Amino acid sequence: MGDLSEVLRSLATTKANGDGNYSPPEEDSGDDGEVCEICGGHGWTSPNVPVGHPEFGTLVRCQCQESRLEEEHHDRLLKYSNLGHLSRFTFEKLNPDGLSDSEAVKAQFREAHEAARAYADDPQGWLTLVGPNGAGKTHLAAAIANHCIENHRIVFFSHVPDLLDHLRSSFGPASEIAYSELLDQVRTTPLLVLDGLGSQSVTAWAEEKLRQVINHRYNADLPTIVTTAMHLEDLDPYVATRLKTPGLGKVIELGAREPKQLQGLGQIPAQMLSTMTFETFDARGNSSSAEQRSSLEGAYRAAKQFSERPDGWLVLFSHGTGVGKTHLSIAVAERQIREGRQVVYSFVPELVDYLRYTFSPDSRVRYDDAFDRVKNASLLILDDLGRERSNPWAEEKLYQIIVHRHNNRLPTLITSPQDFTNESGPISSRVQDPTISQLIRIDANDYRKKGRPQR
């Protein structure tokens, strides 16, 4: 972006009518080095009409003059906008589905894209785009600004920390533009874009300046676009209440948001991903019989096939421990992660404890955030289902997860010590469903007991 003081100083020379359209000043044609074949370089021409025609003998602006003024008009508005390199961000270069693989996130972005398109055609009220970094907020805001410039509207775009820095520097004696003039131009510009609200240094002075800008535009009902990576409830309450005012405008969420405390939920330690792969899985087992090796090889083939195209459910179960269930489930995850897909891995006893913790008053994680992350994961691995402490609350939560993923046929891998083929109950019923589940029993010796073959 250019020098903000120069841009804002230039804004003062513009003339805007009531709807924020820019009226360029009249100029002579000048000399651009090329002579127009129509007007001979004069910039004006007389219509070729017969004597007596109302336009006979009149002068009209030549096409070359119109094209030049239109181009200068656009360049001037672009310079005033402070978009700089963001002028390349247009709706034409924007994928309406966004860049995420998640269908839920795609649906969110499509809604935001439609709202941005509608707002660009008729900038009225406020539009607030909320979402994590990389969700496409700035691209949408810049696309709106560029569309408005194409339609001869004045737009001013500023990254909030930069804006505050320039306002602060305008107090200095060497400043080329007075602080009051700077602040007034930002407060009254026909369309303002505040990008990155919440990323500025939190000081009393910064909060005061932002409140002045936002309060003036709020009271004057001036079109404003705000982007922020923060939850609205984490912003300055004075600002947040205005952004959420019913009837003022729209607040649109983009991207899959998660609190910091949720970022570790579902992640697999790097050590497990590097050691538990298909390449390191020994299908020969530990002093295994031919029947046991056949069981391990069958589980290996099923897991590898599932890793290549996760579809439906894969359930690996055995009465014994250490037979490779977790190893194969991590190998599936490693293959999917390597291909850029999202995987949520949960050791079920720990998952139940974690969800229970989110109910406590001192929890900084909302239960709904954690629960939805598990329920709607692109690929969910529930490791050791059945070893959690059994109580009505735990059974209810696990049942809700199982039912949701069963109804929506979401890819799921389950390992368990339970033999679901011989059990009944609401969870077992869905796990056994042959239309979605493939159940693989593993009968083998414990890998951890090397040198101690079982009879």
C-alpha positions as CSV (number, residue, x, y, z in Angstrom):
1,M,0.0,0.0,0.0
2,G,1.1,3.6,-0.6
3,D,1.7,6.3,2.0
4,L,-1.5,6.7,4.0
5,S,-1.1,10.4,4.6
6,E,-0.8,11.1,0.9
7,V,-3.8,8.9,0.1
8,L,-6.0,10.5,2.8
9,R,-4.8,14.0,1.7
10,S,-5.9,13.1,-1.8
11,L,-9.3,12.0,-0.6
12,A,-10.0,15.6,0.5
13,T,-9.9,16.7,-3.1
14,T,-12.6,14.2,-4.2
15,K,-16.2,15.2,-4.6
16,A,-18.9,12.6,-3.7
17,N,-22.6,12.8,-4.2
18,G,-25.0,11.3,-1.8
19,D,-24.5,7.6,-2.8
20,G,-20.7,7.8,-2.7
21,N,-20.1,8.1,-6.4
22,Y,-17.1,10.0,-7.5
23,S,-17.3,12.9,-10.0
24,P,-14.0,13.5,-11.8
25,P,-12.9,17.1,-12.5
26,E,-13.1,18.4,-16.1
27,E,-9.8,18.3,-17.8
28,D,-8.4,19.2,-21.3
29,S,-7.3,16.4,-23.5
30,G,-3.6,17.0,-23.1
31,D,-1.1,15.4,-25.4
32,D,-0.3,11.7,-24.9
33,G,1.9,11.4,-28.0
34,E,-0.7,9.8,-30.2
35,V,-3.1,11.7,-32.5
36,C,-6.7,10.5,-32.6
37,E,-8.0,9.8,-36.1
38,I,-11.4,11.1,-35.1
39,C,-10.6,14.5,-33.5
40,G,-7.0,15.0,-34.6
41,G,-5.9,15.2,-31.0
42,H,-8.2,18.1,-30.0
43,G,-10.4,15.9,-27.7
44,W,-13.6,17.3,-29.2
45,T,-15.5,16.6,-32.4
46,S,-18.6,17.8,-34.1
47,P,-21.2,15.2,-35.0
48,N,-21.6,14.5,-38.6
49,V,-25.2,15.4,-39.0
50,P,-27.1,17.3,-41.7
51,V,-27.9,21.1,-41.5
52,G,-30.9,21.7,-39.3
53,H,-30.2,18.8,-37.0
54,P,-30.3,19.9,-33.3
55,E,-26.6,18.7,-32.9
56,F,-25.3,20.4,-36.0
57,G,-22.4,22.6,-35.2
58,T,-22.2,21.4,-31.6
59,L,-19.1,20.0,-29.9
60,V,-19.0,16.7,-28.1
61,R,-16.3,14.9,-26.2
62,C,-14.4,12.5,-28.5
63,Q,-14.2,8.8,-27.7
64,C,-10.5,9.1,-27.1
65,Q,-11.2,11.8,-24.4
66,E,-13.9,9.6,-22.8
67,S,-11.6,6.6,-22.6
68,R,-8.8,8.6,-21.2
69,L,-10.9,10.3,-18.6
70,E,-12.5,6.9,-17.6
71,E,-9.0,5.4,-17.2
72,E,-7.7,8.3,-15.2
73,H,-10.9,8.3,-13.1
74,H,-10.3,4.6,-12.3
75,D,-6.6,5.1,-11.5
76,R,-7.4,8.0,-9.2
77,L,-10.0,6.1,-7.3
78,L,-7.7,3.1,-7.0
79,K,-4.9,5.4,-5.6
80,Y,-7.4,6.9,-3.1
81,S,-8.5,3.4,-2.0
82,N,-5.1,2.5,-0.5
83,L,-5.6,-1.0,-1.8
84,G,-2.1,-1.2,-3.3
85,H,-1.3,-4.8,-4.2
86,L,-4.7,-5.9,-3.1
87,S,-6.1,-4.4,-6.3
88,R,-5.5,-7.9,-7.8
89,F,-8.1,-9.4,-5.5
90,T,-11.3,-9.5,-7.5
91,F,-14.4,-11.7,-7.5
92,E,-13.3,-13.1,-10.9
93,K,-10.2,-14.5,-9.3
94,L,-12.0,-15.9,-6.3
95,N,-13.2,-19.5,-6.0
96,P,-16.8,-19.3,-4.8
97,D,-16.2,-22.5,-2.8
98,G,-13.0,-21.2,-1.1
99,L,-9.9,-23.4,-0.6
100,S,-10.9,-25.8,2.1
101,D,-11.6,-29.5,1.6
102,S,-14.4,-29.5,4.2
103,E,-17.9,-29.4,2.8
104,A,-19.1,-27.4,5.9
105,V,-16.4,-24.8,5.4
106,K,-17.2,-24.6,1.6
107,A,-20.8,-24.0,2.4
108,Q,-19.8,-21.2,4.8
109,F,-17.6,-19.6,2.1
110,R,-20.3,-19.8,-0.5
111,E,-22.7,-17.9,1.8
112,A,-20.0,-15.3,2.5
113,H,-19.3,-15.0,-1.2
114,E,-22.9,-14.4,-2.1
115,A,-23.3,-11.8,0.7
116,A,-20.1,-10.0,-0.5
117,R,-21.4,-9.9,-4.1
118,A,-24.7,-8.5,-3.0
119,Y,-23.0,-5.9,-0.8
120,A,-20.6,-4.8,-3.5
121,D,-23.6,-4.1,-5.9
122,D,-25.3,-2.0,-3.2
123,P,-23.1,-1.0,-0.2
124,Q,-25.6,-0.4,2.6
125,G,-25.1,-0.9,6.3
126,W,-22.2,-2.9,7.7
127,L,-20.7,-6.2,6.7
128,T,-18.5,-8.1,9.3
129,L,-16.4,-11.1,8.2
130,V,-15.2,-13.3,11.1
131,G,-12.9,-16.2,10.8
132,P,-9.4,-17.6,11.3
133,N,-6.4,-16.4,9.4
134,G,-6.4,-17.7,5.8
135,A,-10.2,-18.1,5.6
136,G,-10.5,-15.6,2.8
137,K,-11.8,-12.5,4.7
138,T,-9.3,-10.0,3.2
139,H,-9.8,-11.3,-0.3
140,L,-13.6,-10.9,0.0
141,A,-13.2,-7.4,1.4
142,A,-10.7,-6.4,-1.3
143,A,-13.0,-7.8,-4.0
144,I,-15.9,-5.7,-2.7
145,A,-13.6,-2.6,-2.7
146,N,-12.4,-3.3,-6.3
147,H,-15.9,-3.9,-7.5
148,C,-17.0,-0.6,-6.0
149,I,-14.1,1.3,-7.7
150,E,-15.2,-0.2,-11.0
151,N,-18.6,1.4,-10.4
152,H,-17.0,4.8,-9.6
153,R,-17.4,4.7,-5.8
154,I,-15.0,6.1,-3.3
155,V,-13.5,3.4,-1.0
156,F,-10.9,3.6,1.6
157,F,-9.1,0.3,2.7
158,S,-6.9,0.1,5.7
159,H,-5.2,-2.6,7.9
160,V,-6.2,-1.5,11.4
161,P,-2.6,-1.6,12.9
162,D,-1.3,0.5,10.0
163,L,-4.2,3.0,10.4
164,L,-3.4,3.5,14.1
165,D,0.3,3.9,13.4
166,H,-0.4,6.7,10.9
167,L,-2.9,8.4,13.2
168,R,-0.3,8.3,16.0
169,S,2.5,9.7,13.7
170,S,0.2,12.6,12.7
171,F,0.7,14.1,16.2
172,G,4.4,14.8,15.3
173,P,5.5,18.3,14.1
174,A,6.9,16.9,10.9
175,S,3.6,15.3,9.8
176,E,2.4,16.5,6.4
177,I,-1.2,16.1,7.4
178,A,-2.9,17.2,10.6
179,Y,-4.2,14.5,12.9
180,S,-7.7,15.9,12.9
181,E,-7.8,15.9,9.1
182,L,-6.6,12.3,9.0
183,L,-9.2,11.1,11.5
184,D,-12.0,13.0,9.8
185,Q,-11.3,11.5,6.4
186,V,-11.3,8.0,7.8
187,R,-14.5,8.6,9.8
188,T,-16.4,10.1,6.8
189,T,-15.2,8.3,3.7
190,P,-18.2,6.9,1.8
191,L,-17.1,3.3,2.2
192,L,-14.5,2.2,4.8
193,V,-12.8,-1.2,5.0
194,L,-11.2,-2.0,8.4
195,D,-9.1,-5.1,7.8
196,G,-7.7,-7.1,10.7
197,L,-9.7,-5.5,13.6
198,G,-8.3,-7.0,16.8
199,S,-4.8,-7.5,15.5
200,Q,-3.6,-4.0,16.7
201,S,-1.7,-3.4,20.0
202,V,-4.3,-3.1,22.8
203,T,-3.8,0.3,24.4
204,A,-6.2,2.8,25.8
205,W,-5.3,5.2,23.1
206,A,-5.9,2.7,20.3
207,E,-9.2,1.6,21.7
208,E,-10.3,5.3,22.0
209,K,-9.4,6.1,18.4
210,L,-11.2,3.0,17.1
211,R,-14.2,3.8,19.2
212,Q,-14.3,7.3,17.7
213,V,-14.2,6.0,14.1
214,I,-16.7,3.2,14.6
215,N,-19.1,5.3,16.7
216,H,-19.2,8.1,14.1
217,R,-19.8,5.7,11.2
218,Y,-22.4,3.8,13.3
219,N,-24.4,7.0,14.2
220,A,-24.1,8.3,10.6
221,D,-25.1,4.8,9.1
222,L,-22.1,4.9,6.8
223,P,-21.3,1.7,4.9
224,T,-18.4,-0.1,6.6
225,I,-16.7,-3.5,6.1
226,V,-14.9,-5.1,9.0
227,T,-12.7,-8.3,9.0
228,T,-11.4,-9.9,12.2
229,A,-9.8,-13.2,13.2
230,M,-11.2,-12.9,16.7
231,H,-14.5,-14.0,18.2
232,L,-16.7,-11.0,18.5
233,E,-17.1,-11.6,22.2
234,D,-13.3,-11.2,22.5
235,L,-13.2,-7.8,20.9
236,D,-13.7,-4.5,22.8
237,P,-17.3,-4.8,24.1
238,Y,-18.0,-1.2,22.9
239,V,-17.1,-2.2,19.4
240,A,-18.6,-5.7,19.4
241,T,-22.0,-4.5,20.5
242,R,-22.2,-2.2,17.4
243,L,-21.0,-4.9,15.0
244,K,-23.8,-7.2,16.4
245,T,-26.5,-4.5,16.3
246,P,-29.7,-6.1,14.7
247,G,-30.5,-4.3,11.5
248,L,-27.1,-2.6,11.1
249,G,-25.7,-5.3,8.8
250,K,-24.6,-8.9,8.6
251,V,-22.0,-10.8,10.5
252,I,-20.7,-13.8,8.6
253,E,-18.5,-16.6,9.9
254,L,-15.9,-18.2,7.6
255,G,-13.6,-21.2,8.1
256,A,-13.4,-23.8,10.8
257,R,-12.7,-22.0,14.0
258,E,-11.2,-23.6,17.1
259,P,-9.9,-22.2,20.3
260,K,-6.3,-22.7,21.2
261,Q,-7.3,-25.3,23.8
262,L,-8.9,-27.3,21.0
263,Q,-5.9,-27.3,18.7
264,G,-4.4,-30.3,20.4
265,L,-7.6,-32.3,20.5
266,G,-7.5,-35.0,17.9
267,Q,-3.9,-34.6,17.0
268,I,-1.5,-37.5,16.9
269,P,2.0,-37.2,18.4
270,A,4.7,-37.0,15.8
271,Q,6.5,-40.0,17.3
272,M,3.5,-42.3,16.7
273,L,3.1,-41.1,13.1
274,S,6.8,-41.8,12.4
275,T,6.9,-45.3,13.9
276,M,3.4,-46.7,13.4
277,T,3.3,-46.9,9.6
278,F,2.3,-49.7,7.2
279,E,6.0,-50.1,6.4
280,T,6.8,-50.9,10.0
281,F,3.9,-53.2,10.6
282,D,5.0,-56.8,10.9
283,A,2.1,-59.0,9.7
284,R,4.1,-62.2,10.7
285,G,3.2,-61.4,14.3
286,N,5.0,-62.6,17.4
287,S,5.7,-66.4,17.1
288,S,2.3,-66.6,15.4
289,S,0.6,-69.7,14.0
290,A,-0.5,-69.8,10.4
291,E,-4.1,-68.9,11.5
292,Q,-2.8,-65.9,13.5
293,R,-0.7,-64.7,10.6
294,S,-3.7,-64.9,8.3
295,S,-5.7,-62.8,10.8
296,L,-2.9,-60.1,10.9
297,E,-2.6,-60.1,7.1
298,G,-6.3,-59.7,6.7
299,A,-6.4,-56.7,9.1
300,Y,-3.4,-55.2,7.3
301,R,-5.0,-55.4,3.9
302,A,-8.3,-54.0,5.2
303,A,-6.6,-51.1,6.9
304,K,-4.4,-50.3,3.9
305,Q,-7.4,-50.4,1.5
306,F,-9.3,-48.1,3.9
307,S,-6.4,-45.7,4.0
308,E,-6.4,-45.3,0.3
309,R,-10.1,-44.4,0.1
310,P,-11.8,-44.0,3.5
311,D,-15.4,-44.9,2.9
312,G,-17.8,-46.2,5.6
313,W,-16.5,-47.6,8.8
314,L,-13.6,-50.0,9.6
315,V,-13.7,-51.7,13.0
316,L,-10.7,-53.6,14.3
317,F,-11.3,-55.6,17.4
318,S,-9.7,-58.3,19.5
319,H,-9.9,-59.7,23.1
320,G,-6.1,-59.4,23.5
321,T,-4.0,-56.3,23.8
322,G,-0.9,-55.4,21.8
323,V,-2.1,-57.1,18.6
324,G,-1.6,-54.1,16.3
325,K,-5.0,-52.4,16.3
326,T,-3.7,-49.0,17.3
327,H,-0.6,-49.4,15.0
328,L,-2.9,-50.0,12.0
329,S,-5.2,-47.1,12.9
330,I,-2.2,-44.7,13.1
331,A,-0.9,-46.0,9.8
332,V,-4.2,-45.1,8.2
333,A,-4.0,-41.6,9.8
334,E,-0.4,-41.2,8.6
335,R,-1.4,-42.0,5.0
336,Q,-4.3,-39.6,5.1
337,I,-2.3,-36.8,6.7
338,R,0.4,-37.2,4.1
339,E,-2.2,-36.6,1.4
340,G,-3.3,-33.4,3.0
341,R,-6.5,-34.6,4.6
342,Q,-7.7,-33.9,8.1
343,V,-7.8,-36.6,10.7
344,V,-9.1,-36.5,14.3
345,Y,-7.7,-39.2,16.5
346,S,-9.1,-39.8,20.0
347,F,-8.2,-42.3,22.6
348,V,-11.7,-42.9,23.9
349,P,-11.1,-42.9,27.7
350,E,-9.2,-39.6,27.3
351,L,-11.9,-38.2,25.0
352,V,-14.6,-38.8,27.6
353,D,-12.6,-37.2,30.3
354,Y,-11.9,-34.2,28.0
355,L,-15.6,-33.7,27.2
356,R,-16.5,-33.9,30.9
357,Y,-13.9,-31.3,31.7
358,T,-15.5,-28.8,29.2
359,F,-18.5,-28.7,31.5
360,S,-16.6,-27.4,34.4
361,P,-16.9,-23.6,35.2
362,D,-13.1,-23.0,34.8
363,S,-13.0,-24.6,31.3
364,R,-11.9,-22.2,28.6
365,V,-13.2,-24.5,25.9
366,R,-16.9,-24.6,25.0
367,Y,-18.3,-28.1,25.2
368,D,-20.1,-27.6,21.8
369,D,-16.8,-26.7,20.1
370,A,-15.0,-29.8,21.3
371,F,-18.0,-32.1,20.6
372,D,-18.6,-30.7,17.1
373,R,-15.0,-31.2,16.2
374,V,-15.2,-34.9,17.0
375,K,-18.7,-35.4,15.6
376,N,-17.9,-33.8,12.2
377,A,-14.3,-34.8,11.6
378,S,-13.6,-35.7,8.0
379,L,-12.0,-38.9,9.3
380,L,-12.5,-39.9,13.0
381,I,-10.4,-42.6,14.7
382,L,-11.9,-43.8,18.0
383,D,-9.1,-45.9,19.6
384,D,-10.0,-48.4,22.4
385,L,-13.8,-47.9,22.4
386,G,-15.1,-49.8,25.3
387,R,-12.3,-49.2,27.8
388,E,-13.7,-45.9,29.0
389,R,-15.3,-45.7,32.5
390,S,-18.8,-46.8,31.9
391,N,-21.5,-44.4,33.2
392,P,-24.7,-43.0,31.7
393,W,-23.1,-39.7,30.8
394,A,-20.2,-41.3,28.9
395,E,-22.5,-43.7,27.1
396,E,-24.8,-40.9,26.1
397,K,-22.0,-38.8,24.6
398,L,-20.4,-41.7,22.7
399,Y,-23.9,-42.7,21.5
400,Q,-24.5,-39.2,20.1
401,I,-21.1,-39.3,18.3
402,I,-21.8,-42.8,16.8
403,V,-25.4,-41.9,15.8
404,H,-24.3,-38.7,14.1
405,R,-21.5,-40.3,12.1
406,H,-23.7,-43.3,11.3
407,N,-26.6,-41.2,10.0
408,N,-24.2,-39.1,7.9
409,R,-22.0,-42.0,6.8
410,L,-18.9,-40.2,7.9
411,P,-15.6,-42.2,7.5
412,T,-14.7,-43.7,10.9
413,L,-12.1,-46.2,12.2
414,I,-12.8,-47.9,15.5
415,T,-10.5,-50.1,17.5
416,S,-12.0,-52.0,20.5
417,P,-11.5,-54.9,22.8
418,Q,-15.2,-55.7,22.4
419,D,-16.5,-58.4,20.1
420,F,-19.3,-56.4,18.5
421,T,-20.6,-59.5,16.6
422,N,-21.8,-61.0,19.9
423,E,-23.1,-57.9,21.6
424,S,-26.3,-56.0,21.5
425,G,-27.1,-52.4,22.4
426,P,-27.6,-49.0,20.6
427,I,-23.9,-48.5,19.9
428,S,-23.2,-52.1,18.9
429,S,-26.2,-52.1,16.6
430,R,-24.7,-49.3,14.5
431,V,-21.2,-50.6,14.6
432,Q,-22.5,-54.0,13.2
433,D,-24.5,-52.3,10.3
434,P,-23.2,-54.3,7.2
435,T,-24.2,-51.4,4.9
436,I,-21.5,-49.2,6.4
437,S,-19.2,-51.2,8.6
438,Q,-16.5,-53.8,7.9
439,L,-15.6,-55.7,11.1
440,I,-12.2,-57.3,11.3
441,R,-11.3,-59.6,14.2
442,I,-7.5,-59.9,15.0
443,D,-6.5,-63.1,16.7
444,A,-2.7,-62.9,17.5
445,N,-0.1,-62.8,20.2
446,D,0.9,-59.6,22.0
447,Y,3.7,-57.9,20.0
448,R,5.1,-56.5,23.2
449,K,5.9,-59.9,24.6
450,K,8.7,-60.7,22.3
451,G,10.4,-64.0,23.0
452,R,7.5,-65.2,25.2
453,P,5.3,-67.2,22.8
454,Q,1.9,-68.1,24.0
455,R,0.7,-71.7,23.8
